[in-house]
Amino acid sequence: MKALFRIIAALIAALVAAFSYFTQTETNPVTGEKQRIGMSVEQEIALGLQAAPKMAQQYGGLSADRAASEMVKRVGQKIVNTNLEESPYRFDFHLLADSSTVNAFALPGGQVFITQGLLKRLQNEDQLAGVLGHEIGHVIGRHSAEQVAKAKLTEGLTGAAVIATYDPNNPSSMGTAAVAALIGNMVNMKYGRSDELESDQMGVNYVANAGYRLEAMLEVMQILEAAGGKQRQAEFFSTHPSPQNRMEKIRETIAARQVKPVQ
């Protein structure tokens, strides 16, 4: 009888999660794409502004290098002004003090960050534009907002699976619950890889329109590959595609613009 109640409760939880996800649809104000998102543009902006100070703190705060910080802002704003004058987002670009971490990321609404550790590996503004163009693509693609909605769906479905399969009197049932949780995580990882490739494509076009060298996007991938070292995690278990995979897709985008890619 208890098993039946668990199954019923699991079905209800799964239905609620699925209904909430599939009924939340927004039209991207820039791309026109219909997306399953549970927050407005205004909420994205507010969330990003609220999270920005905490995220900066995790990377040692903002860099004290005024010249480098101004360069990051100038290059980022040039890309925005060239491509996204009608965008509803409030873009701002920040250089983080962390000199050992090689990273760049964007928060919902337009707060974009790059670490000193990545910037010092870049050789010119074209490569910096490639990094920032990619992160701008995440914002315009509303990838963070999509991830929140997908995470809620996955959490709901995974929770339903745990409710249905876990028996407190049978410790071995935790194995099934763990498998359900792992599958849920992998689903979101797949979405992450798709987002990365889309942002690469958007970044190529943004960089080109702003007058920067397209080949710099490929150079950035080579820099990231070198920074990752020889021991890379299998792509299937990573939110980021391998640099080789990304370079292949970038070459395709460059070719579509009738620009000869670097070999």
Secondary structure as UniProt FT lines:
FT   HELIX           2..22
FT   STRAND          26..27
FT   TURN            29..31
FT   STRAND          34..35
FT   HELIX           41..58
FT   TURN            59..60
FT   HELIX           66..83
FT   TURN            85..86
FT   STRAND          92..96
FT   STRAND          104..106
FT   TURN            108..109
FT   STRAND          111..115
FT   HELIX           116..119
FT   TURN            120..121
FT   HELIX           125..140
FT   TURN            141..142
FT   HELIX           143..165
FT   TURN            168..169
FT   TURN            171..172
FT   HELIX           173..209
FT   TURN            210..211
FT   HELIX           215..228
FT   HELIX           235..237
FT   HELIX           243..256
FT   TURN            257..258
//
